[in-house]
């Protein structure tokens, strides 16, 4: 029953999306470990790099073993990482357990789910992909409340241990579903992995460079806010026990943005939408800096997340407009590396700025300036019709 593979993908991404609920741990871990916010935030920065690496490693792992084995192994790696971060209460264990092991497993999970969605299924690949990727974002509607309750009950390390146990169970279920589905991953060759790093800027360097820079700057601006969503709403007056509302609003915004961006791209072209999305992020962050408060913080995060989620849809559309559908995978793979660069810098930078001024004021300003740089980079992209003529 191939449909079981899609059920497995949705379930796996629903758990892998716990990565983006990190912000609920920030303040409790500061207290538990006795470290500053920059140090705690560095865990998520390292985690985003590991997540990006996992995304690229997965196709190679699939050539070594089937989907059920990789899915089960992914959940065991995630469970082991969370267990380490839970049992050993130190910053080093947190970096290795959550920032490396769990985040790497989350990247495996997301990439594996995309592989499943593009395998032979009884529904269209576009629908399957939408369901699988939405599940990753929907994790932010499930996990934050549960994690905050567990943190209030027994602390952040115990919450990670509970999550670790859940991954052991879900790994067995997902592996069984994939085995019963008898679905195989689409074939991939090692040569395609190697070719991606040859002629990195493609045969159209100006287009690629400005797209890459636009993604880096958008990532820097968005992740400085999204990576600290719980901390931001608490800093603006929300009680700590309701901090889960930050990542929940982020997830809702992300889902809405990713679902509506495709239509907007068809109507306006991807280039124009990318310019508009970066402008929305800048406006939302500057507005929150000028008009602070609980409700403005929730609204601003929703707009930032919506724009950030929309980029996941708009970039593939824009790449096809410039390069054609045959070049989507190799070019998008190169663009994804920009996400790892932004992820390494943004959460740590926001944490360091918070430690410096004990608020997110300058973080919002600098994140907004990064978004404006994304506007400028995207504006330098040629109109698709001109690019095709050249």
C-alpha positions as CSV (number, residue, x, y, z in Angstrom):
1,X,0.0,0.0,0.0
2,X,2.0,3.0,-1.2
3,X,-0.2,5.5,0.6
4,X,1.4,4.2,3.9
5,X,4.6,5.7,2.8
6,X,3.0,9.2,2.7
7,X,1.5,8.6,6.1
8,X,5.0,7.7,7.3
9,X,6.5,10.9,5.8
10,X,3.9,13.1,7.4
11,X,4.4,11.5,10.8
12,X,8.2,11.7,10.5
13,X,8.2,15.3,9.6
14,X,5.7,16.1,12.3
15,X,8.3,14.9,14.8
16,X,11.4,16.3,12.9
17,X,9.9,19.7,13.1
18,X,10.6,19.8,16.8
19,X,13.9,21.5,15.7
20,X,12.1,24.8,15.1
21,X,10.5,24.7,18.6
22,X,14.0,25.3,20.1
23,X,13.1,28.8,21.3
24,X,10.9,27.5,24.2
25,X,14.1,26.0,25.6
26,X,16.2,29.2,25.5
27,X,15.3,30.9,28.8
28,X,14.9,27.7,30.9
29,X,18.3,26.5,29.7
30,X,20.0,29.8,30.5
31,X,18.8,29.3,34.1
32,X,19.5,25.6,34.2
33,X,23.1,25.8,32.8
34,X,24.0,29.2,34.1
35,X,25.1,30.5,30.7
36,X,24.2,33.6,28.7
37,X,21.7,33.7,25.8
38,X,24.4,33.8,23.1
39,X,25.9,30.5,24.4
40,X,22.4,28.9,24.4
41,X,21.6,30.3,21.0
42,X,24.8,28.9,19.5
43,X,23.2,25.4,19.9
44,X,20.5,26.4,17.4
45,X,23.0,28.0,15.1
46,X,25.1,24.8,15.0
47,X,21.9,22.9,14.6
48,X,20.8,24.7,11.4
49,X,24.2,23.9,9.8
50,X,23.8,20.2,10.8
51,X,20.2,20.3,9.5
52,X,21.4,21.6,6.2
53,X,24.2,19.0,6.0
54,X,21.6,16.2,6.8
55,X,19.5,17.4,3.8
56,X,22.5,16.8,1.5
57,X,23.7,13.5,3.0
58,X,20.4,11.7,2.9
59,X,20.5,10.8,-0.8
60,X,23.8,9.1,-0.3
61,X,22.5,7.2,2.7
62,X,19.6,6.0,0.7
63,X,22.0,4.3,-1.7
64,X,23.4,2.4,1.2
65,X,20.1,1.3,2.7
66,X,16.4,1.4,2.1
67,X,13.8,3.9,3.3
68,X,12.7,1.8,6.4
69,X,16.3,1.4,7.6
70,X,17.1,5.1,7.2
71,X,13.8,6.2,8.8
72,X,14.4,4.0,11.8
73,X,18.0,5.0,12.1
74,X,17.1,8.7,11.8
75,X,14.7,8.4,14.8
76,X,17.3,6.5,16.8
77,X,19.9,9.2,16.1
78,X,17.4,11.9,17.1
79,X,16.5,10.0,20.3
80,X,20.1,9.5,21.2
81,X,20.9,13.2,20.7
82,X,17.9,14.3,22.9
83,X,18.8,11.7,25.5
84,X,22.4,13.0,25.7
85,X,21.2,16.6,26.0
86,X,18.7,15.5,28.7
87,X,20.9,13.2,30.8
88,X,24.2,15.3,30.7
89,X,23.3,18.8,31.9
90,X,26.1,20.8,30.2
91,X,26.4,23.2,27.2
92,X,28.8,20.8,25.5
93,X,26.3,17.9,25.7
94,X,23.5,20.2,24.5
95,X,25.6,21.2,21.4
96,X,26.5,17.6,20.6
97,X,23.1,16.1,21.5
98,X,20.7,18.7,20.1
99,X,22.8,20.9,17.9
100,X,24.6,18.1,16.1
101,X,22.8,14.7,16.5
102,X,19.2,15.8,16.7
103,X,19.5,18.6,14.1
104,X,21.3,16.3,11.7
105,X,18.5,13.7,12.1
106,X,15.9,16.4,11.5
107,X,17.7,17.1,8.2
108,X,17.6,13.4,7.3
109,X,13.9,13.3,8.1
110,X,13.0,16.3,6.0
111,X,15.0,15.1,3.0
112,X,13.7,11.6,3.3
113,X,10.2,12.8,3.4
114,X,10.8,14.7,0.1
115,X,12.1,11.5,-1.4
116,X,9.0,9.7,-0.3
117,X,6.7,12.4,-1.8
118,X,8.4,12.0,-5.2
119,X,8.2,8.3,-5.2
120,X,5.4,6.5,-7.1
121,X,2.3,7.2,-5.0
122,X,-1.5,7.2,-5.7
123,X,-1.6,11.0,-5.6
124,X,0.2,13.8,-7.4
125,X,3.8,14.5,-6.3
126,X,3.0,18.2,-5.7
127,X,0.2,17.3,-3.3
128,X,2.3,14.7,-1.5
129,X,5.1,17.2,-1.2
130,X,2.8,19.8,0.2
131,X,1.4,17.4,2.8
132,X,4.9,16.2,3.9
133,X,6.4,19.7,4.1
134,X,3.4,21.2,5.9
135,X,3.7,18.5,8.6
136,X,7.2,19.9,9.4
137,X,5.7,23.3,10.0
138,X,2.7,21.9,11.7
139,X,5.0,20.5,14.4
140,X,5.1,24.0,15.8
141,X,1.4,23.7,16.5
142,X,1.9,20.5,18.5
143,X,5.3,20.5,20.2
144,X,5.6,24.0,21.9
145,X,2.6,23.6,24.3
146,X,3.7,20.1,25.2
147,X,7.3,21.1,25.8
148,X,6.4,24.2,27.9
149,X,4.2,22.0,30.1
150,X,7.0,19.5,30.5
151,X,9.5,22.2,31.2
152,X,7.2,23.7,33.9
153,X,6.8,20.3,35.4
154,X,10.3,18.9,35.5
155,X,12.6,21.3,33.6
156,X,14.1,21.5,30.1
157,X,16.3,18.5,30.4
158,X,13.5,16.2,31.4
159,X,11.4,17.6,28.5
160,X,14.2,16.5,26.1
161,X,14.2,13.0,27.7
162,X,10.5,12.7,27.1
163,X,10.9,13.7,23.5
164,X,13.7,11.2,23.2
165,X,11.4,8.4,24.2
166,X,8.7,9.6,21.8
167,X,11.2,9.3,18.9
168,X,12.1,5.7,19.8
169,X,8.4,4.8,19.4
170,X,7.8,6.9,16.3
171,X,10.9,5.4,14.6
172,X,9.5,1.9,14.9
173,X,6.1,3.0,13.6
174,X,7.5,4.9,10.6
175,X,9.9,2.1,9.7
176,X,7.1,-0.4,9.8
177,X,4.8,1.8,7.6
178,X,7.6,2.3,5.0
179,X,8.3,-1.4,4.9
180,X,4.6,-2.3,4.4
181,X,4.3,0.3,1.7
182,X,7.1,-1.3,-0.4
183,X,7.9,2.1,-1.8
184,X,11.5,2.7,-3.0
185,X,13.3,6.0,-3.2
186,X,13.7,7.6,-6.6
187,X,17.1,6.7,-8.1
188,X,20.0,9.1,-7.7
189,X,23.6,8.9,-8.8
190,X,26.7,9.9,-7.0
191,X,27.7,11.9,-10.1
192,X,24.8,14.4,-9.5
193,X,26.1,15.1,-6.0
194,X,29.6,15.8,-7.3
195,X,28.4,17.9,-10.2
196,X,26.6,20.3,-7.9
197,X,29.9,21.7,-6.6
198,X,31.4,22.1,-10.1
199,X,30.8,25.6,-11.6
200,X,29.0,26.5,-8.3
201,X,27.6,29.9,-9.6
202,X,26.1,28.1,-12.6
203,X,26.3,29.3,-16.2
204,X,24.5,32.5,-15.2
205,X,26.6,34.0,-12.4
206,X,24.8,37.3,-11.9
207,X,21.5,35.6,-11.5
208,X,22.8,33.0,-9.2
209,X,24.8,35.3,-7.0
210,X,22.0,37.7,-6.4
211,X,19.5,34.9,-5.7
212,X,22.1,33.4,-3.3
213,X,22.7,36.7,-1.5
214,X,19.0,37.3,-1.3
215,X,18.5,34.0,0.4
216,X,21.3,34.6,2.8
217,X,20.0,38.1,3.8
218,X,16.4,36.8,4.0
219,X,17.6,33.9,6.2
220,X,19.6,36.2,8.5
221,X,16.7,38.6,9.0
222,X,14.1,35.9,9.4
223,X,16.1,33.5,11.6
224,X,17.1,36.3,14.0
225,X,13.4,36.6,14.8
226,X,12.1,33.0,14.3
227,X,15.0,31.4,16.2
228,X,14.1,33.5,19.2
229,X,10.3,33.6,18.9
230,X,9.5,32.4,22.4
231,X,12.2,34.7,23.9
232,X,10.9,37.7,21.9
233,X,7.2,37.4,23.0
234,X,8.4,36.9,26.6
235,X,10.7,39.9,26.4
236,X,7.7,42.0,25.2
237,X,5.5,41.0,28.2
238,X,4.0,37.5,27.6
239,X,4.2,35.3,30.7
240,X,6.8,32.6,30.5
241,X,4.2,29.8,30.8
242,X,2.6,31.1,27.6
243,X,5.9,31.3,25.7
244,X,4.7,28.5,23.4
245,X,2.5,31.0,21.6
246,X,5.7,32.4,19.9
247,X,6.6,29.3,18.0
248,X,2.9,28.4,17.4
249,X,2.3,31.8,15.7
250,X,5.5,31.2,13.7
251,X,4.2,27.8,12.5
252,X,0.8,29.2,11.5
253,X,2.4,32.0,9.6
254,X,4.8,29.6,7.9
255,X,2.0,27.3,6.8
256,X,-0.1,30.1,5.4
257,X,2.8,31.7,3.6
258,X,4.0,28.4,2.0
259,X,0.4,27.6,0.8
260,X,-0.3,31.0,-0.8
261,X,3.0,31.9,-2.3
262,X,2.7,29.7,-5.3
263,X,-0.5,31.6,-6.5
264,X,1.2,34.9,-5.9
265,X,4.2,33.8,-7.9
266,X,2.0,32.8,-10.8
267,X,0.3,36.2,-10.8
268,X,3.3,38.5,-10.1
269,X,6.4,36.5,-11.0
270,X,8.8,35.0,-8.5
271,X,11.2,38.0,-8.6
272,X,8.5,40.4,-7.6
273,X,7.2,38.2,-4.8
274,X,10.8,37.7,-3.4
275,X,11.2,41.5,-3.3
276,X,7.8,41.9,-1.6
277,X,8.5,39.1,1.0
278,X,11.8,40.7,2.0
279,X,10.0,44.1,2.3
280,X,7.4,42.5,4.6
281,X,10.0,41.1,6.9
282,X,11.7,44.5,7.1
283,X,8.5,46.3,7.8
284,X,7.3,43.9,10.4
285,X,10.6,44.0,12.3
286,X,10.9,47.8,12.2
287,X,7.3,48.2,13.2
288,X,7.8,46.0,16.3
289,X,10.8,48.0,17.3
290,X,8.8,51.2,17.1
291,X,5.6,49.8,18.6
292,X,6.6,47.2,21.2
293,X,4.1,45.0,23.0
294,X,2.8,41.5,23.3
295,X,0.2,41.7,20.5
296,X,2.6,43.5,18.1
297,X,5.3,40.9,18.8
298,X,2.9,38.1,17.9
299,X,1.7,39.9,14.7
300,X,5.2,40.7,13.6
301,X,6.3,37.1,14.1
302,X,3.4,35.9,12.1
303,X,4.3,38.2,9.2
304,X,8.0,37.3,9.3
305,X,7.2,33.6,9.4
306,X,4.7,33.9,6.6
307,X,7.2,35.6,4.4
308,X,9.9,33.1,5.4
309,X,7.6,30.2,4.7
310,X,6.7,31.6,1.3
311,X,10.3,31.6,0.2
312,X,10.3,27.8,0.4
313,X,7.7,27.9,-2.4
314,X,8.9,31.0,-4.3
315,X,12.5,30.1,-4.8
316,X,11.8,26.8,-6.7
317,X,9.4,28.7,-8.9
318,X,11.9,31.5,-9.5
319,X,14.7,29.0,-10.3
320,X,12.5,27.4,-12.9
321,X,11.7,30.8,-14.5
322,X,15.5,31.5,-14.9
323,X,16.9,28.1,-15.5
324,X,14.1,25.7,-16.6
325,X,12.7,22.8,-14.8
326,X,15.6,20.5,-15.7
327,X,18.0,22.6,-13.6
328,X,15.7,23.0,-10.5
329,X,17.4,20.3,-8.4
330,X,21.1,21.2,-8.9
331,X,20.5,25.0,-8.6
332,X,18.2,24.7,-5.6
333,X,20.8,22.5,-3.9
334,X,23.3,25.3,-4.3
335,X,20.8,27.9,-3.0
336,X,20.1,25.8,0.1
337,X,23.7,26.2,1.2
338,X,22.8,29.9,1.8
339,X,20.4,28.7,4.5
340,X,23.2,27.0,6.4
341,X,25.3,30.2,6.3
342,X,22.4,32.2,7.6
343,X,21.6,29.6,10.2
344,X,25.1,29.6,11.6
345,X,25.1,33.3,12.2
346,X,21.6,34.6,12.9
347,X,20.5,32.8,16.1
348,X,23.8,33.4,17.8
349,X,23.9,37.0,16.8
350,X,20.4,37.7,18.1
351,X,21.4,36.0,21.4
352,X,24.6,38.0,21.7
353,X,22.8,41.3,21.1
354,X,20.2,40.3,23.7
355,X,23.0,39.7,26.3
356,X,24.5,43.1,25.4
357,X,21.4,45.1,25.9
358,X,19.0,42.7,27.8
359,X,16.4,43.2,25.1
360,X,15.7,42.4,21.5
361,X,15.7,46.1,20.3
362,X,19.0,46.0,18.3
363,X,18.3,42.5,17.1
364,X,15.1,43.7,15.5
365,X,16.8,46.6,13.8
366,X,19.7,44.6,12.5
367,X,17.4,41.8,11.3
368,X,15.3,44.4,9.5
369,X,18.4,45.8,7.8
370,X,19.3,42.3,6.6
371,X,15.8,42.1,5.1
372,X,16.4,45.4,3.3
373,X,19.6,44.0,1.9
374,X,17.5,41.0,0.6
375,X,15.2,43.5,-1.1
376,X,18.2,45.1,-2.8
377,X,19.7,41.7,-3.9
378,X,16.4,40.5,-5.3
379,X,15.8,43.8,-7.0
380,X,19.0,43.3,-8.9
381,X,17.7,40.1,-10.5
382,X,16.7,40.6,-14.1
383,X,13.1,40.1,-15.2
384,X,12.7,36.4,-16.2
385,X,11.8,37.3,-19.8
386,X,15.0,39.3,-20.2
387,X,17.0,36.5,-18.7
388,X,15.6,34.0,-21.1
389,X,16.5,36.3,-24.1
390,X,20.1,36.4,-22.9
